[in-house]
Amino acid sequence: MPLLNVMLQAATDLGPFAQMGAGLGAAVAALAAAIGIGNIGRSALESIARQPEAAGDIRSNMIISAALIEGVSFFAIVISLLIVVL
Protein backbone atom coordinates (compact mmCIF):
# COMPACT_ATOMS: atom_id res chain seq x y z
CA MET A 1 0.00 0.00 0.00
CA PRO A 2 2.77 2.55 0.60
CA LEU A 3 3.81 2.30 -3.05
CA LEU A 4 0.27 3.11 -4.16
CA ASN A 5 0.20 6.15 -1.88
CA VAL A 6 3.51 7.38 -3.29
CA MET A 7 2.25 6.93 -6.87
CA LEU A 8 -0.99 8.78 -6.14
CA GLN A 9 0.92 11.63 -4.51
CA ALA A 10 3.25 11.87 -7.51
CA ALA A 11 0.27 11.93 -9.88
CA THR A 12 -1.36 14.82 -8.01
CA ASP A 13 1.94 16.73 -7.79
CA LEU A 14 2.53 16.43 -11.55
CA GLY A 15 -0.98 17.61 -12.55
CA PRO A 16 0.07 21.02 -13.91
CA PHE A 17 2.86 19.42 -15.94
CA ALA A 18 0.38 16.96 -17.44
CA GLN A 19 -1.88 19.82 -18.46
CA MET A 20 1.02 21.70 -20.00
CA GLY A 21 2.05 18.56 -21.88
CA ALA A 22 -1.51 18.05 -23.11
CA GLY A 23 -1.63 21.59 -24.44
CA LEU A 24 1.71 21.09 -26.16
CA GLY A 25 0.46 17.80 -27.61
CA ALA A 26 -2.64 19.46 -29.04
CA ALA A 27 -0.51 22.19 -30.62
CA VAL A 28 1.87 19.66 -32.16
CA ALA A 29 -1.05 17.60 -33.52
CA ALA A 30 -2.62 20.66 -35.15
CA LEU A 31 0.70 21.80 -36.61
CA ALA A 32 1.54 18.35 -37.97
CA ALA A 33 -1.91 18.05 -39.57
CA ALA A 34 -1.53 21.45 -41.21
CA ILE A 35 1.87 20.53 -42.61
CA GLY A 36 0.59 17.16 -43.84
CA ILE A 37 -2.48 18.57 -45.56
CA GLY A 38 -0.34 21.32 -47.10
CA ASN A 39 2.04 18.73 -48.52
CA ILE A 40 -0.88 16.75 -49.93
CA GLY A 41 -2.29 19.86 -51.61
CA ARG A 42 1.08 20.82 -53.07
CA SER A 43 1.68 17.35 -54.45
CA ALA A 44 -1.81 17.14 -55.87
CA LEU A 45 -1.47 20.47 -57.66
CA GLU A 46 1.88 19.41 -59.11
CA SER A 47 0.37 16.11 -60.26
CA ILE A 48 -2.62 17.82 -61.87
CA ALA A 49 -0.28 20.24 -63.65
CA ARG A 50 1.68 17.31 -65.08
CA GLN A 51 -1.35 15.19 -66.02
CA PRO A 52 -4.49 17.32 -66.38
CA GLU A 53 -6.52 14.34 -67.63
CA ALA A 54 -6.13 12.61 -64.25
CA ALA A 55 -7.39 15.62 -62.26
CA GLY A 56 -10.55 13.90 -61.01
CA ASP A 57 -8.75 10.86 -59.61
CA ILE A 58 -6.01 12.96 -58.06
CA ARG A 59 -8.52 15.33 -56.47
CA SER A 60 -10.58 12.52 -54.93
CA ASN A 61 -7.47 10.82 -53.53
CA MET A 62 -6.32 14.17 -52.14
CA ILE A 63 -9.62 14.74 -50.36
CA ILE A 64 -9.62 11.24 -48.85
CA SER A 65 -6.03 11.61 -47.63
CA ALA A 66 -6.71 15.05 -46.14
CA ALA A 67 -9.81 13.73 -44.37
CA LEU A 68 -7.85 10.86 -42.83
CA ILE A 69 -5.12 13.19 -41.58
CA GLU A 70 -7.73 15.58 -40.21
CA GLY A 71 -9.50 12.75 -38.39
CA VAL A 72 -6.30 11.63 -36.70
CA SER A 73 -5.47 15.18 -35.66
CA PHE A 74 -8.96 15.74 -34.22
CA PHE A 75 -8.59 12.51 -32.24
CA ALA A 76 -5.23 13.67 -30.84
CA ILE A 77 -6.62 17.10 -29.94
CA VAL A 78 -9.68 15.60 -28.21
CA ILE A 79 -7.48 13.25 -26.18
CA SER A 80 -5.25 16.17 -25.19
CA LEU A 81 -8.24 18.26 -24.13
CA LEU A 82 -9.63 15.35 -22.12
CA ILE A 83 -6.34 15.20 -20.25
CA VAL A 84 -6.65 18.90 -19.44
CA VAL A 85 -10.28 18.65 -18.28
CA LEU A 86 -10.07 15.39 -16.35
Beta strands, then each sheet from edge to edge (+ up, - down):
end
